[in-house]
Amino acid sequence: MQQFDAIWVNANIATMTDNGAAYGAINNGALAVKDGVIAYIGNQAGLPAFDASSTLLYDAGEQWLLPGFIDCHTHLVYAGNRANEFEMRLNGASYQDIAAAGGGIKSTVAATRAASHQQLLALAEARLNALLAQGVTTVEIKSGYGLDLVSEQKILQVAADLNKQHAISIQKTFLGAHALPVEFADNADGYIDAVCKMLPVLKQLQLIDAVDVFCEGIGFSIAQCRKVFQHASALSLPVKAHAEQLSNLGGSALVAEFSGLSADHIEFLDEAGVAAMAQAGTVAVLLPGAFYFLRETQQPPIALLRQYKVPMAIATDLNPGTSPLCSLPLMLNMACTLFRLTPEEAILGVTRHAAAALGLADRGTLAVGQRADFACYAISQPAELCYQFGVNPLKQLIINGKEINHHL
């Protein structure tokens, strides 16, 4: 007799593996969990004998089990908001007007620097709870609203504390090279040197899982980003970049050169950049929320990404300035409606490919040996998760093998 902690029967399962079926589907399936990992998944008829008296048994009622969703690109720890700028823009103010009024990223940096650890923790926890209620089980949190060592450390420490305290699993990304702080106005090279000095300190404190840069005309140059990547690589830290969002600087190819995890945004990515990403195994992270919120018109090169078989992930890019959107289901819908992804591509983008974008091999699919992070949805087919949002079909959420109260 097999020993299991819990078993789900009478389930349709979207494993998101390459088993030959759409969504890696198993109909009339069963899933068994032991010690926080999946111990059996397959046809219900093949479920091994088990001790019914000591095993939790759930009847899924022919509903669908899917891997826990992964939001692989967020700026979730910040204080303040930019609703006033949103209103100013819609009343005709220019970017320069807003900047002159102290707006833009500087206002978020000022508010985040001024906020206490506890204030940031409370704000971030509320956002995480909203994601949890949607079936999200892993979230990447970037720093980048501190822009000095003390404040960047504070943001990353909040992320680390959330990883300990919250049901959702957190990945911490250092985005010191996000913008120029006022202290380094007109001295981008000097600030990049400061960022490179922050890296070993934050690594020593175990506050960094990956290193990100904003490689853009209004951000940092290829040479400056390369310097950050070289320092990160010397510390054995994986890299990624905000790249090709507003222009084609070659940031995605730079990430690929360092065998980086992902290039994110990539609306202006060209074929050479796509080919470099394919060669390096770098994931393309699409951020339809920012595309929508900024009313962009240049779409990511979806056809080229398909042609070169570059995995596409989808994320919220949750941030106060360009994507104040805390809904991964909305991103699934936008990925399909704005970028014309298929529902299967979109769901792969918040499961298997999102895990790859974070360098996590133990989640994102439902297979034996994987972390038991999964959700049960009252849906008739997986495409429903992309087709409709605003009505939450989540019925049960399991993280690390344990049932989580997601009705927060």
N, C-alpha and C positions, 0 to 999 in steps of 0.2 A: 504493500500500500504506500502511495506517495503521501508525503507530508506537505500540505499547503496551508497558508494563513487565510486565504480568501479565494473564492472562485466566482466568476461571472459566467452564467450560462444563458442560452437563448438570446445570443447577441449577434448582431451584424458588426463586423470589425473592419475598419479602414486602417490597415497596418501601416500604410504609406511605404511599404517595401516593394521591391521589384519582383513580385511573385507571378507576374503575367496578367493579373487582373487590374482593372481600373481601381485606383486608390489602394492597391494591394489588398483588395477586399476579400474577406472570408465571411460567407453567409452561414447561418446556423452554427455559429462559432462559440468557443469557450476560451476564457482566459483565466489562468491561475497565477497567484502571487505568493512568493515565499521570501521572507526577509528583505522586503522592499524592491525585489526585482521580479520580472516576469519569468515564471517557471514552466508554464505551458501556454501555448497559443495555437489554435487550430480548430479543426472540426469538433463539434461537441461529441460526436460518436467516438473520437479518438482520445477523449479525456481519460487519463489513468484512474484506476480505483483510488479512492481517498477516504479518510476517516470523517464521515459526515458529522459526527458528534463534536469534533474539535475544529471544524472549518466553517468560516463564515461563507454563506452561499447567497449570491445575489441573482435574481432573475431579471435580466435586462429587458425582457418583454419585447424582443425583436427591435429594440432601439439600437443606435449606433455607438460603438466605442471608437474613439480617435486618440492619437497621441496628445498629450498636453501641449497646448500652444506655447510657442517660444517667441517673445518679442525681442529681437536681436539687435535693436538700435533704439535706445531712448536716452534722453537727457533728464531723467525723472527727478533728480534731486536739485531743486532750485527754490528760491523764494520770490515773492512778488508775482505780478503778471503784466502783460502788455496789452490789456483790453483797451486802455486809453489810446495807445498808438493805433490799434485796429480802428477805433472810432475816428481818430484824427485823419487817418488815411482815407477813410470813406467820406470824410467831410472835405477832402481835397488837399490835405497837407502832403508835401513832398517828403522823400526820404531825408533830404537835407534839413527840412523844417523839424522833423521828428528828432533827428540827431542833435540839432541845436537846442532842442528842449530837454536834452538829457536822456533821450530815448534810445532804442536799439539794445544791443547786447550789453552796453555799458550799464543800463538801468538794472538788468538782471544780475550782473556782476555785483553792483553796489548793494542790491537787496540781499543777495546770497552771502556776501561777505559780512553784512550786518546781522544776519540771522544766526541764532544759536544752534548748536548741535541738536538740541531737543526740538526746536522749531522746525528745522529741516527734516528731522526724523518724522515728526507728526504729519507734515505736508506730504512727504514721500509715501508714508504708509497709507494715506487716504487714496493716493493714485494707484498704489499697488493693489489695494483692496478692490478697486474698480476693475483692474485687469484680472484679478483672481476670479471675480464673479463672471468673467467671460470665458473661463477655462484656460487661462494662462498659468503655466507652471514654472517657467524660467524667464527671467528678464535680464537684459544687459543694461547697466547704468553707467553712463559716461560722466566724468567730471568735466571741467571746462568753463564753469561759471565762477571760478575762484581767481584763477590767473596769477596766483602767488602761492608759495609753498604751504603756508598755514591754511589758506582757504581751500586749496585743492585737496590737501590732506583731510580737512573737515568733511568735504563732500564724499570722498572715498571711504572715510570711516563710517559715515552714515550708511553708505551702501553695504559695508561689511557688517554693520550692526543689523541691518535689515535682513541680511543673509542668515544671521543667527536667529533672529526673532520671528521672522515672517515665514509663512508656509511656502511662499514662492522662493525658488532658488535664484540667487543673484550672481551675475558675472560683473566684475568691476573693470572698467576701461578708463585709462588715464588720457584725457584730451586736453592736456596743458596747452598744446598748440591749436587753440580754438580761435582766439582773437588777440589783438594787442591790448594789454592793459594800459591804463592812463600813465602808469609809471614808466612805460617804455614807448611812449608816443614817438613815432618816426624813428624807432630803433628796433626793427623787427629782428635783425641778427642778434642783437643783445638779448632780446627776450628768448629767442630760440636757445641761446647758450644757457639762460636761466632754467628753461624747461629741461634741458639735458642734465643739469645739475640736480633737478628735482627727482629725476628717474631713479637713481640708486637709493635715495632716501626712502621713497615710497615703496620701492621693491623690498627693501630691508624690512619695512613695516608690514609686508605681505598685503598691500592694498591694491596691487595691480595684477590683473589677469591678462590684459592686452593694452596696447598703446595705439592711439588714434591721432590723426592730424586733419586739419582743414586745409586741403591743398587747392587753392583757388586764388584768383586775382585779388579778391578782397580778404583773403586769408594769408596763406604762406606759400612761398615759391617751391618749386621742385627741389632746388638745392637745400633750402631750409628744412623741408620735410625729410629729405634724404639723411640729413644730419641727425634728426630725431630717430629715424629708423635705424641708423647705424648704432646709436647709443642703446636703443631698445634691444637690438639683436645681440649686442655684446653682453646684455643681461639675460639673454635667452627668453625675451618677452616677444610674443607674436604681435604683428602689426596689422593695421587696417587704415582706411582713409575715407574721409568725405572727399569725393573726387568727381570731376566732370559734371558738377551740378549746374554751373553757370557758364562754363567755357571748357575747352578741351586743352588742358595744360599737360596731360600725360600722367596724372596722379595714379590712375588705375594700373598703368604699366609699371610705375614705380613700386606699387604694392606687390605686383606680380614678381618683380625683380627680387624682392625680399621674401618670396613665397608666403605672402601675407594672407590673412584669413579672408578679408573681404574688401571690396570697393563699393562705396555706398552713394546713392543718388544716381550718378552716371548718366544723366540725361544727354550729355554731349559726347559720350564715349564713341570712339571710332573703331573701325574693324581691326586695326593693329592692336588697339588696347584690349578688345575682346579676345583676340588670338592669344595675347600675352597672358590674360587671365585664365583662359582655357588650359594653356600649357602649364601654368603654375598651380592649377586647382583652386584658384581664388573665387570665392562666391560673389555674385552680384546681388547687393541688397537694394531692392527697389523701395522707394519711400513715397507712395502715392499721396499721402496726407500733405506733405510739403509741396508737392506738385500742384495739388488742388488749392491749398491755402494761399500760395503765391500766384495763383492763376497762370502757371507756366504753360507754354505751348509746345516746347521741345520735349518729345517723349524719349524714354530710354530705348536703345536699339534692340527691341525684343526679338525681332526676326534673326538678327546676328547672334544674340545670346543663345537662341534655340539652335541655330545652325552649328555653332561651335560647342554646343552642349555644356554651356556654363550654367551651373545651378543658380536659380533665382530665389532669393529669400525676400520676404515681405515684412516690414516693421512699421511701427507707429511714428518713429522719430519724435515721440512726445517731447515737446519743448515749448517755452512760452512765446517764442518769436515767430516761428515759421510753420509749426505744426502742433498747435495746442489741442491735440486730439488724443484722447485716452481710450481708444476703442480699436482693438485688433479686428473684430468682426467688420467694422466699417472699412478697415484697410483691405480686407478680403474682397469686399464689394467694389471698392475703388480700383483695386488691382485688375479686376475683371472688366469694369465699365470704362475706366480711363486708359488702362494699358492693354486691354484685350487679352489678358491671360485667361486660360481656361480655369474653371473651378478646381480641377485637379492640380494644375500648376500653382494656383494661389494657395491651396491647402498644403502642398509640399513646401511652399514658401514660409509657412509659419510652423512647420514641423521639421522634417528631415533636413531641408536646406538651411533653415534658421539655426539648427544645431551645428551644422557644418560651418556656418558663418561665425560661430563662437568657438569653434575647435572642440566641440563636445561630441564624443563618439558614443556616449552611453544613453542618449535620449533622442527623441525626434521620430522614432519608429516604434512600432509594437512588435517585438521579437524576443525570443528567449534570451535572457541575460541582460536585457535592457532595464533601466530604471523603470519602476512601475509608476510612471506619470501618465495618466490618461483620464479621459472624460467620457461620460455617457450623455448623449444628446437625444432628445425626443424629436427625431427627424426621420423622414422616409428615405432620404438619400443624402450623401455628403454635400452635394452641390447646394443644398438648402442653406448651408452655413455661409455661402458667398452671395446667395440670391436675396436673402432678407436680413436686415439688421434692425435693432430696436425692440425686437421680441426675443427674449433670451431662452433658447431651448435647452440650456444646460440643466441636467437633472442630478448628476453626481460627479464629483471631482476627487481624484485619487492622486496624491503626491507621495512619492517614495513608499508606495504600498499602503498608505493610510488615507482613510476618507477625510476630506476637508470640508468644513462648513463654508461654503462659498456665498451664502446669502448674507453678506455683510452690509 
